[in-house]
Amino acid sequence: MINEPSVDALVRKLGTEQEPVSRYELCVVVAKRTRQIIEQMQSTGTSELPGKQKEIVLACNEVMSGKVKGAKD
């Protein structure tokens, strides 16, 4: 279970005041980014992330830092 950053903080960061996002949308964005990280690791032959972080934690941290944003289709 991921405690930091919290789900509520991630939802606020991903959305805006005018267009808030749902927890479902957060889940989709984080899952897609996690898959991208795993694919990058496989293509480069990397077996571990720095600090033995999990891929999903890295994806959540990227959302929180603003590196990953949701796209409306």
MOBELJO-V819100 format. One record per backbone hydrogen bond with DSSP energy under -0.5 kcal/mol. NH is the residue of the N-H (numbers start at 1). CO is the residue of the C=O. Records with the same first field share a line. If there is no record, write none. Layout:
NH: CO / CO
//
This chain:
3: 1
10: 6
11: 7
12: 8
13: 9
14: 10
15: 11
16: 19
26: 22
27: 23
28: 24
29: 25
30: 26
31: 27
32: 28
33: 29
34: 30
35: 31
36: 32
37: 33
38: 34
39: 35
40: 36
41: 37
42: 38
43: 39
44: 40
45: 41
46: 41
49: 53
52: 49
53: 50
58: 54
59: 55
60: 56
61: 57
62: 58
63: 59
64: 60
65: 61
66: 62 / 63
67: 62
68: 62
//
